[in-house]
Amino acid sequence: MQNGQTPAEAAGALSASDQALISALRDDARRSVTELAHITGLSRTTVRTRLDQLVRSGRIRRFTIETDVDVEGEVRAITMVELQGQMSHQVIRALAKIPGVTTIWSTNGAWDLVVDIRTGSLVAFDTVLREIRGVPGVVNSESSLLLAHAAGMSRR
């Protein structure tokens, strides 16, 4: 343990403060350090230190925005991928290099991977899908275009 960490923090578990920071950022990633300090009840210095540590450790990978796809014209899809045998590491590396593939999740059930795809047009989406299907080790895929936001997190 270092810097007064609890055993759970040393083992990689998020502290209550870190969970509160991440929760506040999930709601609005543009929040300032001052706003985050007010929301979490931590000092600005502590917030800045914790954010730096969360980024350094990879717990926070990026700060991003969410757009209204109806306005922006972005094509977004979820593609489920079935793999051949034990080729997951090679396939994941190949998929991660394809422009338009934004996130890859491993999953359980009939599909081995779920891939988030974002492109500027249906033609570009078709190109990404062809590239995914051409990766050695991909034996099957099924895609669903995301048409409109229906429910869930509040939209501003």
Residue frames relative to the residue before (quaternion, step in Angstrom):
aa qw qx qy qz dx dy dz
M 1.0000 0.0000 0.0000 0.0000 0.00 0.00 0.00
Q 0.0653 -0.8000 0.5960 0.0213 3.54 -1.02 0.82
N 0.8445 0.1897 -0.1434 0.4799 3.54 -1.28 0.46
G 0.6848 -0.5207 0.2930 0.4172 3.60 0.94 0.83
Q 0.3107 0.7643 -0.5120 0.2391 3.60 1.16 0.49
T 0.4580 -0.6215 0.5482 0.3217 3.54 -1.22 0.51
P 0.6585 -0.4950 0.3608 0.4373 3.64 -1.18 0.30
A 0.6396 0.5261 -0.3350 0.4494 3.63 0.99 -0.76
E 0.6553 0.4998 -0.3142 0.4712 3.59 0.99 -0.82
A 0.6410 0.5227 -0.3219 0.4607 3.58 1.00 -0.82
A 0.6780 0.4778 -0.2804 0.4832 3.60 1.12 -0.65
G 0.6455 -0.5545 0.3149 0.4203 3.59 1.24 0.00
A 0.4949 0.6394 -0.4484 0.3810 3.61 1.23 0.01
L 0.4748 -0.6668 0.4937 0.2935 3.57 -1.09 0.70
S 0.4373 -0.6649 0.5373 0.2793 3.55 -1.05 0.79
A 0.6599 -0.4838 0.3828 0.4288 3.57 -1.28 0.25
S 0.6341 0.5296 -0.3304 0.4563 3.61 1.02 -0.75
D 0.6622 0.4936 -0.3029 0.4755 3.58 0.94 -0.89
Q 0.6337 0.5230 -0.3286 0.4658 3.59 1.00 -0.78
A 0.6498 0.5117 -0.3117 0.4676 3.59 1.00 -0.83
L 0.6397 0.5185 -0.3218 0.4674 3.60 0.99 -0.82
I 0.6767 0.4894 -0.2940 0.4648 3.58 0.84 -0.97
S 0.6316 0.5321 -0.3277 0.4589 3.58 0.98 -0.80
A 0.6667 0.4942 -0.2993 0.4708 3.59 0.92 -0.90
L 0.6734 0.4845 -0.2968 0.4730 3.59 1.00 -0.76
R 0.5987 0.5481 -0.3649 0.4561 3.59 1.09 -0.60
D 0.6531 0.5061 -0.3067 0.4725 3.56 1.07 -0.74
D 0.7829 -0.1139 0.0988 0.6036 3.60 1.03 -0.78
A 0.2616 -0.8173 0.4997 0.1182 3.59 -0.17 1.31
R 0.6084 0.5695 -0.3472 0.4301 3.61 1.28 -0.17
R 0.4198 0.7346 -0.4631 0.2640 3.59 1.22 -0.17
S 0.4439 -0.6861 0.5175 0.2538 3.53 -1.06 0.84
V 0.6643 -0.4770 0.3869 0.4260 3.55 -1.30 0.25
T 0.6322 0.5340 -0.3306 0.4538 3.59 1.02 -0.79
E 0.6564 0.4960 -0.3097 0.4766 3.60 0.92 -0.87
L 0.6565 0.5125 -0.3108 0.4580 3.58 0.92 -0.90
A 0.6277 0.5283 -0.3314 0.4660 3.58 1.03 -0.78
H 0.6576 0.5093 -0.3071 0.4626 3.58 0.93 -0.87
I 0.6774 0.5039 -0.2884 0.4517 3.60 0.88 -0.96
T 0.7737 0.3820 -0.1876 0.4693 3.58 0.86 -0.98
G 0.4334 -0.7012 0.4644 0.3237 3.59 1.20 -0.39
L 0.5330 0.6053 -0.4099 0.4261 3.59 1.26 0.34
S 0.5575 -0.5722 0.4578 0.3901 3.57 -1.23 0.29
R 0.6305 -0.5318 0.3941 0.4053 3.59 -1.21 0.43
T 0.6331 0.5332 -0.3335 0.4513 3.58 0.99 -0.79
T 0.6572 0.4982 -0.3080 0.4745 3.59 0.95 -0.86
V 0.6320 0.5250 -0.3345 0.4616 3.60 0.95 -0.83
R 0.6700 0.4973 -0.3023 0.4609 3.59 0.84 -0.96
T 0.6583 0.5101 -0.3023 0.4638 3.59 0.95 -0.89
R 0.6750 0.4902 -0.2904 0.4687 3.59 0.91 -0.94
L 0.6438 0.5120 -0.3281 0.4645 3.61 0.97 -0.81
D 0.6351 0.5228 -0.3280 0.4645 3.59 0.94 -0.87
Q 0.6752 0.4909 -0.2919 0.4667 3.59 0.94 -0.89
L 0.6498 0.5163 -0.3190 0.4577 3.60 0.97 -0.82
V 0.6511 0.4867 -0.3106 0.4926 3.59 1.05 -0.72
R 0.6600 0.5248 -0.3023 0.4445 3.59 0.88 -0.97
S 0.7211 0.4413 -0.2432 0.4756 3.58 0.98 -0.85
G 0.5185 -0.6617 0.4031 0.3618 3.58 1.28 -0.19
R 0.4321 0.6894 -0.4759 0.3339 3.61 1.23 0.12
I 0.7125 0.1958 -0.1664 0.6530 3.56 1.21 -0.58
R 0.2081 -0.8220 0.5236 0.0829 3.56 -0.52 1.20
R 0.7940 -0.1111 0.0908 0.5907 3.57 1.08 -0.69
F 0.3280 -0.6718 0.6225 0.2313 3.51 -1.33 0.39
T 0.0177 0.8381 -0.5397 0.0773 3.58 -0.67 1.02
I 0.3792 -0.6918 0.5572 0.2592 3.53 -1.32 -0.02
E 0.2739 -0.7079 0.6183 0.2041 3.52 -1.33 0.30
T 0.1476 -0.8059 0.5692 0.0690 3.56 -0.78 1.01
D 0.5150 -0.5932 0.5121 0.3473 3.52 -1.32 0.25
V 0.3434 -0.7823 0.4789 0.2016 3.59 -0.28 1.25
D 0.5812 0.5766 -0.3870 0.4243 3.60 1.11 -0.51
V 0.6988 0.4412 -0.2645 0.4971 3.57 1.02 -0.75
E 0.7305 0.4640 -0.2384 0.4408 3.55 0.85 -0.97
G 0.3891 -0.7392 0.4760 0.2749 3.62 1.11 -0.52
E 0.3979 0.7225 -0.4738 0.3086 3.57 1.24 0.25
V 0.2775 -0.7158 0.6141 0.1830 3.56 -1.08 0.78
R 0.0030 -0.7988 0.6003 -0.0401 3.53 -0.75 1.09
A 0.0252 0.8005 -0.5960 0.0573 3.56 -0.98 0.88
I 0.2750 -0.6861 0.6422 0.2029 3.48 -1.37 0.39
T 0.0711 -0.7968 0.5999 0.0141 3.57 -0.79 1.01
M 0.2413 -0.7451 0.6082 0.1294 3.54 -0.85 1.05
V 0.1312 -0.8140 0.5657 0.0144 3.56 -0.90 0.98
E 0.2019 -0.7457 0.6252 0.1111 3.55 -1.02 0.93
L 0.2392 -0.7997 0.5426 0.0947 3.55 -0.87 1.02
Q 0.4428 -0.6492 0.5526 0.2776 3.50 -1.32 0.46
G 0.8758 -0.0740 0.0353 0.4756 3.56 -0.84 1.06
Q 0.7876 -0.3264 0.2789 0.4419 3.51 -1.05 -0.93
M 0.3919 0.7652 -0.4362 0.2657 3.59 1.06 0.67
S 0.3040 0.8132 -0.4729 0.1505 3.60 1.21 0.16
H 0.6676 0.5108 -0.3290 0.4302 3.62 0.83 -0.86
Q 0.6673 0.4881 -0.3033 0.4738 3.59 0.94 -0.86
V 0.6578 0.5067 -0.3137 0.4606 3.59 0.94 -0.87
I 0.6487 0.5181 -0.3234 0.4541 3.60 0.88 -0.89
R 0.6435 0.5127 -0.3244 0.4667 3.60 0.94 -0.85
A 0.6741 0.4885 -0.2977 0.4672 3.60 0.94 -0.89
L 0.6585 0.5112 -0.3152 0.4536 3.61 0.91 -0.87
A 0.6468 0.5463 -0.3216 0.4240 3.58 0.96 -0.86
K 0.6667 0.5045 -0.2995 0.4597 3.62 1.18 -0.47
I 0.5692 0.6072 -0.3852 0.3987 3.59 1.24 -0.25
P 0.4160 -0.6937 0.5210 0.2725 3.62 -0.72 1.02
G 0.7177 0.3883 -0.3129 0.4860 3.57 -0.88 0.96
V 0.6213 0.4721 -0.3432 0.5228 3.58 1.21 -0.38
T 0.1431 -0.8412 0.5190 0.0509 3.57 -0.47 1.20
T 0.8012 0.0151 0.0267 0.5976 3.59 1.05 -0.72
I 0.1030 -0.7686 0.6285 0.0598 3.56 -1.13 0.71
W 0.0792 -0.7863 0.6122 0.0281 3.57 -0.86 1.01
S 0.3241 -0.6602 0.6241 0.2637 3.55 -1.17 0.57
T 0.0697 -0.8151 0.5750 -0.0084 3.55 -1.05 0.70
N 0.4260 -0.6594 0.5381 0.3068 3.54 -1.30 0.05
G 0.5970 0.5756 -0.4129 0.3766 3.58 -1.23 0.12
A 0.8133 -0.2841 0.2032 0.4654 3.53 -1.27 -0.47
W 0.7410 0.3532 -0.2000 0.5349 3.59 1.12 -0.65
D 0.4209 -0.7254 0.4959 0.2253 3.56 -1.07 0.77
L 0.8004 0.1091 -0.0246 0.5889 3.56 1.06 -0.79
V 0.1653 -0.7180 0.6611 0.1419 3.52 -1.32 0.47
V 0.1246 -0.8121 0.5700 0.0094 3.54 -0.73 1.14
D 0.2605 -0.7370 0.6063 0.1462 3.57 -0.90 1.00
I 0.0745 -0.7978 0.5983 -0.0031 3.57 -0.76 1.09
R 0.0105 0.7740 -0.6328 0.0207 3.56 -1.01 0.89
T 0.0803 0.7871 -0.6042 0.0950 3.54 -0.77 1.09
G 0.5691 -0.6213 0.4311 0.3229 3.54 -1.31 0.19
S 0.8034 0.1024 -0.0527 0.5841 3.59 1.24 -0.23
L 0.6275 -0.5244 0.4099 0.4040 3.55 -1.28 0.25
V 0.6002 0.5493 -0.3606 0.4561 3.59 1.08 -0.64
A 0.6647 0.4829 -0.3005 0.4845 3.60 0.94 -0.87
F 0.6114 0.5376 -0.3448 0.4672 3.60 1.05 -0.73
D 0.6458 0.5211 -0.3186 0.4581 3.60 0.92 -0.89
T 0.6344 0.5282 -0.3226 0.4631 3.59 1.02 -0.78
V 0.6511 0.5038 -0.3093 0.4760 3.59 0.94 -0.90
L 0.6581 0.5170 -0.3091 0.4518 3.58 0.90 -0.92
R 0.6416 0.5131 -0.3202 0.4719 3.61 0.98 -0.79
E 0.6422 0.5169 -0.3214 0.4659 3.58 1.01 -0.81
I 0.6337 0.5232 -0.3320 0.4631 3.60 0.95 -0.85
R 0.7001 0.4777 -0.2724 0.4556 3.57 0.83 -0.98
G 0.6700 0.5033 -0.2928 0.4604 3.59 1.21 -0.45
V 0.5019 0.6502 -0.4335 0.3707 3.60 1.24 -0.13
P 0.4633 -0.6714 0.4928 0.3029 3.61 -0.79 0.95
G 0.7316 0.3695 -0.3015 0.4871 3.56 -0.85 1.02
V 0.6080 0.4913 -0.3555 0.5124 3.60 1.27 -0.26
V 0.1135 -0.8280 0.5475 0.0415 3.60 -0.55 1.13
N 0.8022 0.0008 0.0164 0.5968 3.60 1.16 -0.45
S 0.0165 0.7867 -0.6171 -0.0090 3.57 -1.20 0.49
E 0.0785 -0.7596 0.6432 0.0558 3.51 -1.30 0.45
S 0.1372 -0.8198 0.5548 0.0370 3.55 -0.78 1.06
S 0.1042 -0.7479 0.6511 0.0770 3.50 -1.27 0.58
L 0.3330 -0.7208 0.5749 0.1973 3.55 -0.80 1.06
L 0.3241 -0.7154 0.5839 0.2055 3.57 -1.02 0.81
L 0.2388 -0.8382 0.4815 0.0926 3.54 -0.37 1.28
A 0.7890 -0.1456 0.1395 0.5803 3.59 0.74 -1.03
H 0.5351 -0.6088 0.4763 0.3409 3.54 -1.14 0.63
A 0.1870 -0.8273 0.5241 0.0768 3.59 -0.67 1.08
A 0.7837 -0.1489 0.1447 0.5855 3.62 0.93 -0.84
G 0.4895 0.6699 -0.4821 0.2814 3.53 -1.31 0.07
M 0.8397 -0.0773 0.0885 0.5301 3.52 -0.98 -0.91
S 0.5660 -0.6147 0.4262 0.3467 3.55 -1.05 0.74
R 0.2606 -0.7454 0.5975 0.1395 3.54 -1.09 0.77
R 0.2521 -0.7762 0.5616 0.1362 3.58 -0.84 0.92
